[in-house]
Amino acid sequence: MQRRLSAGARAGAGMTGALLLLATAACSGGEDGDGVTVGGKGEAGAPQVTVTPGNGTGRARPDQGVTVRVTGGTIERVTLTRKGKPVEGRLSQDRTSWQSRTLRPGSRYEVSAVARSPQGKTTTVQSTFTTMKAPVALTVTDVTPMQGEKVGVGMPIIVTFNRPVQDKRAVERALEVKSTKPATGAWFWTAPNQVIFRTKNGAYWQPNQTVVFRARLAGVKAGKGTYGLNDVARRFTIGDAHIVKVSTKTKRLVATSNGRRVKSWPISAGRGGRVVNGVDTFLTTSGIHLTMGKENPAIMTSEWMGVDPKDKKNGGYREVIPWAVRISNSGEYIHAMASTVWAQGRQNVSHGCVNSPPAYAKWFYNWSYRGDVVIITGSKRRLEWNNGWSYYQMSWDRWVKGSALDREVSTA
């Protein structure tokens, strides 16, 4: 069992006036920087301190970090710095060893370690070394949501890397999600270069709290010759719990906030009638959608189905739609549609979107966050889990299996 020790922690009581013996042997490392140590020999009865990598090493392995070991005593203090800033590590329960986290490639580090024997004699060891440069660098190119964004209770965390990740287990271990109100979630690799975190089915984020995501990638070995270059962090907030329910049968939408009904209005959903490869693409999909973004206006055309907008005989169209909130990747929005007000609440006439009265659509546009939950029922067309951010469509057991570590994660 280990516990955290601040890299800059001061020596304990009794340090004042103690004899500090400094070992500064100029040892140089091999090409890989492995197995090179510096030891403080000191006077008789003083503890022996070993630091790896050794002083002067020029190609230390970033993924191996710094190790400090003591015989004949216990560790009083370890300070590891890069450009004067402390780097964290963990002290063993018996205080005879200390291990840092992974290190940034191509960087210079300084180590100072102090140990004390049972007789009160102390040894101090110092080491300066440089980590090897990453032959291939792994970086995070995008994180959703944005820094400081207020989002809905269904919001996933989407992390995209600059290249395919070979060692997904190592990278996933470096990913951390913490929230002020604990949740259970899991990571799922949707592509070799993308991994997504979401909460457990039926248990979204609790509303009105802060979530912090950290990718502690610096120095993580992500494949042959591939190392994480930098750490990345994002802080965002969860807003009120917006849950929207739409029935294509009753043709009505009900919006709730924190369990309280706040608004309801008539809608017109997909009319159906265009079957491609066994799928009626003019039906609104039934399932758990998440709001993905807003457009005012959105340009909607029949080009997505291979029909020229000018070809009216075959259903061609091009429309400029105000107050549009996207809920899938297959062109579904909750949006204003003044021309179908006559049908809203009575008949489904859209190409798959949720047509709404303009005043209500504008209200929803301004009220909603990205990541709000929109549950649609009544249609025979099922929403696929990878159609937009519809990740709650996948069973929890299957989602967890998509983790490289095959495990749930607590955000406590």
QUIWOPE-V368273 format. One line per field, one symbol per residue. burial: b if it has 9 or more other C-alpha atoms within 8 Angstrom, else e. A space follows every 10 residues. Layout:
burial: ???
This chain:
burial: eeeebebbbe eeeeeeebee bbbbeebbbb ebbbebbbbb bbeeebbbbb bbbbbbbbbb bbbebbbbbb bbbbbbbbbb bbeeebbbbb bbeebbbbbb bbbbbbbbbb bbbbbbbeee bbbbbbbbbb bbebeebbbb eebebeeeeb bbbbbbbbbb bbeebebbeb bbebbbbbbe ebbbbbbbbe ebbbbbbbbb eeebbbbebb bbbbbbbbbb bbbeebbbbb bbebbbbbbb bbbbbbbbee bbbbbbbeee beebbbbbbb bbeebeeeeb bbbbbbbbbb bbebbebbeb bbbeeebbbe beeebbbbee bbbbbbbbee ebbbbbbeeb bebbbebbbb bbbbbbbbeb bbeebeebbb bbbbbbbebe bebebebbbb ebbeeeeebb bbbbeeebeb be
